[in-house]
Amino acid sequence: MQDQDEFYRTLCSSETLRSGKKGFFHDFSGHVMQTAGDTWTSRTFGRIDDNEGRVRAIFTDAKVKDVVTDTLAKVKLLFRDKDAEISKRRRLEGYQLAAVGEHDKALLLFSQAVLRAPQPGHYKCGRNKNVDQGLSLSLALLGRAEIFIALKEYYFALEDLRLAAEHDLPDKLMQELQRKNEQCERCLKDNENSLVPFDPRINKMAQLISDKEKSNSGDGDGTPLNGAVNSELRWSSGALEIRETTTAGKHAVATAEIHPGDILLVEPPLAGCLLPEFYGTHCQHCYARLRAPVGCPNCSCVAFCGKKCREVAMATYHKYECKVLALLIGSGMSVLSMVALRMVTQEGPRKCLKIYEELKKNDVERVAMLLAATSTTTPTATPDTHDMKSPASSKSAKRRIRRRKLKESRREEIKKTLMEEKGTKESREGDDESVDVAPYNLVTHADKRTSRDFLQRSVMAAFLLKCLQRVGFFTNPTPDDGTYQRPLYTHNIRRFLLVGAVFNFRNNLPNQVPGVEEITVAALLLRNLQLLQFNAHEFFETRMSAEHRFHGSRPVYLGVAIYPSVARFNHDCYPAVTRYFIGRHIVIRAIRGLRPGDVIAENYGPIFTKRTLAERQRTLTGRYWFQCTCKACQEDWPCFENLTNDSVKLRCPTVGCGGLHLRSWQGKPIKCPDCQKKICLEDRLACLRECEALYERGLASMENERVDEAIETLCDALKRFHQVAYPPHRDTHLAEIALSSCLADYGNTWRLAAL
């Protein structure tokens, strides 16, 4: 059984790095592991205790450097190119559908035409240069604007017309554009509802996010979350704080009364990435579902919801990722590995170096404090050289002496390093850019990782480093075999998976060992790959059926992002909060009441209502490397199929008493064994029955799609339940699930069109 659990844990860890079924990275890393062998991996590589050393080793150690560098030398720029001919074909097909009234289908084709059209002046020599006289993009935008006008979506039509007007158009097209522009403005004046569809609930939450951003940037007072804004956790309520214990680590704790429905946190991601299958339906930057997508000026791989998101992406991460995006997808790397890269590309080389410098300094200071504490409690004895030479001296004694010497040497090294870093910091001039490294100080479980795990992640970091070298990420790159090579273009995204197309190039130029800055960035990538394994969140939209908001609704996971504040929330198989997403932001809201001092826990996936204790423990130990000790696990609460309302316990009415009593109370006063007082549970039982009635009323409101009414009723009932009773209780858990569904209706949703 232990071997099976270890295999499951290893499998889970590998899947957070790359796919086990598709892509070339699986074979590449496997080849490196096989070449390295178990002995070198454990005895040589396994003794390296820092990320820089690990990355440097796979580029320099004779055991593996050839297989690593020879393979990475074949990495090429690879992305889906623009194509004016395809754009023209889609545009003409769109006009054909529009002519017969199929405007929704025509809109999809015009959007494809927009995304595949080259920018004016970006036509490559000898190809597409005569198609549409170089006006493919402008023609596609004008055509799509016509469709939006026909659909009476004038806001989107105006946006397309403005984008088309940015290009140098012939007089005839410019006159047509101005005519359509006047038509849209006239229609907007006549009908203000022609703007983007308005939902007051969504707008309220969007305003909350906007106010929070202003509050944190110093531009406004902001909207308090649950009564106050936390001064330490930028995006959270003042009703919580982060505490640290030896058993639970850093975790969120309530500092005030928290009630069902309270907003505890609204936070944007540090970094995030869509899954590739949603590149064509959702914005690459804000994750919103696309209606009038605009493309990258250079590639056809991604889409953005508008000009603003595109400008942000092109100014930061996408200007690097664009040229290798097809290669990254074809490698089979996980979306977590993609986020690890995004954490680097969005910051740029200079800031990445500063982040790693600060992290390294923090690590050194922590070790220094630990060693200082050790030295005060355990005096260092002077080794007896006679004992070292004596035949009677035991091997263990010699090892202890060597360890003492090593520890003393390490102390001196740390002192020297701190002094050097202090001097460097004081001598640095003109560098006012500050970095916040708190989000990077999340748990990595480096002390629990095997040498094989570190080697696999180091190989991934090396691959990502080579991609960064290829796209010109570094200011002063180390010369290698092809940093500035001509890119390979592909028009069929499925060709990414043909591994040989990427790695069949021969190159006899020598590979150079990466420079100091490049090794540092690779080390930061390696750190990111570790912390994301345990701290990332899948973001989703709620997909609803055409017939009903809740019947058949389900979350559809779009990608993965890291939310540093939310990552501090520990797991509970009976969570106190639910989460949903508005654009890029995660929203955390309470679904049951909490008292000051209570842990505020979310759920990492295994929940007691759906999975048994054994199943939950196996998943959590294999995927997250801890054993859950929540109440649901300690008391082995039953799953839904075995859960009834009779499992509930009533709380003792004595103030300050934590006594619990069975619902089967017969109506007579009883003596509480905890507080030793005579108590009557009649009021508690009556309140419980009222809660059960309110649950039914709340579910009825959901059935009638009266969402706000359902939320109000369910929040009131759940607040009262937890004041008088203690779970498990079937109706209560159904009500909590229902409340989560209602709250998610405030977030990203998509309703299927009626047939």
C-alpha positions, -999 to +999 in steps of 0.1 A: +000+000+000+029+024+009+045+017-025+012+025-043+008+058-024+044+067-032+038+059-069+006+080-068+025+109-052+052+107-078+027+106-106+008+136-093+040+156-090+050+147-126+016+157-139+020+192-124+051+196-146+042+180-179+018+156-196+026+119-194+010+111-228+017+138-253+045+162-263+082+159-266+092+170-231+081+137-216+106+119-238+133+145-233+132+145-195+130+107-195+161+105-217+179+129-192+168+108-162+179+076-179+213+091-188+218+104-153+210+072-136+199+067-100+234+069-085+244+102-100+209+117-094+209+108-057+246+111-048+258+140-070+228+160-080+209+152-049+236+169-027+231+203-044+210+224-020+203+255-041+184+262-073+212+279-091+235+250-084+209+225-097+204+244-130+241+249-135+248+212-129+227+200-158+245+224-181+280+216-169+282+182-153+297+157-177+271+131-169+242+149-184+253+181-201+256+166-236+221+151-237+207+184-223+226+209-244+224+189-276+186+186-274+181+222-263+203+234-292+175+222-316+148+245-300+135+268-327+110+297-328+076+282-337+042+299-339+011+301-360+016+329-385-008+353-401-023+344-435-041+370-456-055+343-479-072+325-451-085+358-437-100+367-471-116+333-474-132+336-440-144+371-447-161+361-480-177+331-462-190+355-436-206+377-461-224+347-477-239+337-443-249+373-436-267+375-469-291+347-457-295+362-422-271+338-404-255+367-385-243+348-354-224+323-376-212+351-398-198+368-368-176+338-360-162+338-395-154+375-395-137+372-361-115+344-376-108+368-405-097+395-381-074+371-361-057+356-392-052+390-411-017+404-411-012+439-399-008+464-427+029+466-436+036+432-419+032+411-451+062+389-456+080+392-489+068+368-516+037+357-497+002+372-494+016+406-504-010+411-532-040+397-513-066+425-506-039+450-515-026+447-479-059+457-464-071+423-451-073+434-415-092+466-422-116+448-445-123+421-419-129+448-392-153+467-415-172+435-423-175+425-387-188+460-378-216+455-404-226+423-386-226+440-352-248+468-367-272+441-380-272+426-345-278+461-330-246+457-309-234+492-317-207+494-290-187+466-306-193+480-341-178+513-330-148+496-315-141+478-348-146+509-368-121+528-346-095+499-350-100+500-388-095+538-388-061+534-373-048+521-407-042+541-438-073+534-458-082+544-494-107+573-497-136+549-506-131+527-476-127+558-453-160+572-465-177+539-459-162+538-424-173+573-416-209+565-428-211+534-405-196+554-377-223+580-379-250+553-381-237+537-349-235+570-330-270+579-342-284+545-330-267+548-297-283+581-290-317+567-299-312+536-278-288+536-248-295+499-243-275+492-274-244+494-253-228+463-237-256+443-219-259+456-183-263+433-153-266+453-120-252+424-099-221+420-121-217+458-122-218+460-084-190+434-080-170+451-108-173+484-089-161+467-057-130+455-076-124+489-090-127+506-056-104+480-041-078+487-068-081+525-061-078+519-024-046+499-028-031+524-052-039+554-030-063+569-055-094+566-034-110+554-002-121+521-016-151+499-006-146+480+027-148+443+026-169+430+056-165+463+074-128+471+070-098+467+047-069+447+060-038+468+061-014+439+058-032+417+032-038+442+004-069+426-011-086+412+020-111+421+047-100+433+081-120+404+096-091+380+089-054+378+094-026+354+086-011+334+115+016+308+116+020+276+137+044+247+135+016+223+125-005+244+101+021+268+087+007+302+076-030+302+074-060+326+075-078+331+109-110+352+116-104+382+138-141+392+140-175+377+135-179+365+099-214+357+086-226+337+055-223+358+024-196+381+037-169+391+011-136+382+026-112+388-003-111+401-038-077+396-054-061+398-089-036+370-099+001+374-096+001+355-129-022+331-148-026+313-181-055+299-201-056+263-211-047+262-248-082+249-258-097+282-247-072+304-266-099+310-293-129+316-270-114+337-241-092+367-237-056+358-232-051+385-206-084+390-186-099+356-193-133+371-204-153+353-230-147+369-264-173+387-284-153+409-307-117+395-305-086+413-317-054+394-323-017+397-317+000+417-344+024+389-351+008+355-344-026+339-348-023+318-316-041+340-292-069+365-290-078+395-267-111+410-258-100+444-268-072+469-275-065+475-238-058+439-229-037+435-260-015+465-252-008+452-217+001+417-230+022+430-259+041+453-235+049+425-211+047+387-215+033+381-250+061+399-268+083+370-257+059+341-256+044+349-290+074+335-309+075+301-291+039+296-281+033+267-305+065+251-293+054+254-257+021+238-264+036+211-284+061+203-257+033+188-235+043+211-206+016+216-180-003+248-176+015+252-142+048+252-161+033+279-184+024+300-154+060+296-141+072+311-174+045+338-173+058+349-139+091+356-155+080+370-189+056+395-174+083+410-152+112+413-177+148+403-170+158+432-148+130+428-123+134+390-123+170+394-112+160+418-085+133+394-073+157+365-071+183+387-053+157+396-026+146+360-022+182+348-019+189+375+007+158+365+027+168+328+026+203+337+038+189+358+067+166+330+077+194+305+078+216+329+097+188+334+123+184+296+126+221+290+130+223+318+155+195+302+176+213+269+173+246+283+185+230+299+216+214+266+226+241+242+216+277+255+224+302+244+199+329+222+214+365+223+202+372+191+185+399+169+200+424+161+173+438+132+193+404+116+192+402+120+155+433+100+151+426+074+177+417+039+165+391+038+193+373+068+179+339+058+165+327+066+130+297+085+144+319+107+166+340+116+135+308+125+116+296+147+144+329+165+144+328+170+107+293+183+110+303+209+136+332+221+114+308+223+085+283+243+105+310+267+117+322+272+082+286+278+070+281+305+096+312+323+084+300+320+048+266+335+057+282+364+077+304+371+047+275+369+023+254+392+043+282+418+045+288+416+008+251+420+000+249+449+024+278+466+006+263+459-028+230+474-018+247+505-004+268+510-035+239+505-060+230+538-075+200+548-096+180+516-089+148+528-072+127+500-085+113+480-055+099+445-056+075+427-034+087+392-029+060+382-004+041+363-031+072+342-038+075+331-002+049+305-004+055+269+005+076+248-020+082+217+002+118+217-010+128+198+020+105+169+011+114+166-026+134+138-040+164+143-062+145+129-092+118+155-087+144+183-086+161+169-117+129+168-137+120+204-127+155+215-134+153+201-170+120+220-174+136+252-161+165+246-186+140+242-215+122+274-205+155+292-203+164+281-238+131+295-250+138+328-233+172+329-250+157+322-284+132+351-281+158+377-270+146+380-234+181+388-220+198+421-225+233+406-227+227+369-237+254+343-238+262+335-274+249+301-283+240+281-314+211+301-326+197+329-304+186+349-335+174+322-358+147+326-384+113+315-370+094+285-382+058+292-392+029+268-389-007+271-401-020+239-385-018+240-347-020+202-346+014+200-362+028+210-328+025+175-317+047+161-345+077+160-323+102+154-351+093+186-368+108+205-339+138+183-331+151+171-365+175+200-370+212+194-370+235+221-356+272+216-351+279+250-334+292+247-298+268+253-269+278+279-243+271+275-206+245+301-197+258+332-181+252+344-145+220+363-153+206+335-173+213+309-146+197+333-121+165+335-141+165+297-146+168+294-108+138+317-104+119+295-129+128+264-109+115+281-077+083+290-095+078+254-107+080+243-071+057+268-054+030+266-081+026+229-074+009+237-041-003+272-044-021+277-077-059+278-083-079+268-113-101+296-125-135+289-141-167+302-155-201+289-147-218+274-178-256+275-176-282+258-197-305+277-220-335+266-200-326+274-164-298+292-145-291+263-121-304+231-137-274+215-153-251+244-145-215+235-140-181+251-136-158+249-166-121+253-158-104+277-181-069+278-168-046+283-137-035+313-118-017+321-086-034+343-060-009+349-032-033+359-005-057+331-012-028+306-013-025+312+025-059+296+031-055+261+044-077+232+033-107+218+051-129+189+038-158+210+052-148+245+039-160+278+054-158+297+021-166+295-016-148+311-045-157+324-079-141+347-105-149+381-120-126+385-150-091+379-136-101+385-099-109+357-074-137+365-049-137+346-016-170+347+003-181+329+035-208+303+033-211+297+071-205+317+102-171+319+119-161+333+153-129+352+161-100+327+162-117+302+139-096+290+109-109+303+076-104+273+053-112+266+017-114+233-001-086+220-024-109+195-042-117+165-019-149+174+000-165+152+026-200+152+010-187+135-022-156+114-012-148+090+016-122+096+043-098+072+027-102+088-008-097+123+006-066+114+025-050+096-005-057+126-027-044+152-003-012+133+007-005+125-030-013+159-045-006+183-017+018+163+006-001+167+039-026+146+060-058+164+067-069+166+104-101+187+099-132+178+119-148+160+090-117+137+089-113+133+127-150+124+131-153+106+097-184+123+086-205+103+062-209+111+024-242+124+011-256+089+003-254+081+040-260+115+055-292+124+073-305+153+094-303+131+125-265+134+126-268+170+138-259+180+174-274+209+193-251+234+210-253+240+248-271+273+254-247+282+283-225+311+272-189+299+266-198+262+268-188+240+239-210+211+248-229+193+221-261+172+224-280+148+202-311+160+184-330+131+199-335+151+231-369+142+247-379+177+260-368+174+296-341+196+311-307+178+312-274+183+328-246+193+303-215+172+310-193+201+299-205+230+320-223+209+346-254+231+343-291+222+338-301+232+303-332+231+281-327+225+244-363+234+233-354+268+218-324+253+200-345+225+185-372+250+174-346+272+158-332+242+139-366+234+125-370+270+114-337+267+096-348+236+078-380+255+067-359+284+055-337+261+035-368+249+016-378+285+009-343+294-003-343+264-027-377+274-040-363+309-048-335+293-067-360+272-086-377+304-097-344+320-105-347+347-079-310+347-071-308+376-047-338+364-027-323+329-025-290+343-012-307+364+015-328+335+027-300+309+027-276+333+044-301+340+072-308+303+077-271+292+077-262+320+101-288+308+126-280+271+122-244+275+132-254+295+162-275+267+176-263+235+160-232+216+149-228+196+116-231+172+099-266+179+088-278+170+054-301+199+047-275+224+059-248+211+035-273+211+006-281+248+015-243+256+016-239+241-019-269+260-031-256+293-017-222+287-034-241+283-067-260+315-062-229+335-053-211+321-083-239+336-104-223+370-096-191+359-113-180+348-148-210+330-164-220+319-198-254+308-209-259+285-239-281+300-266-316+285-269-320+263-300 
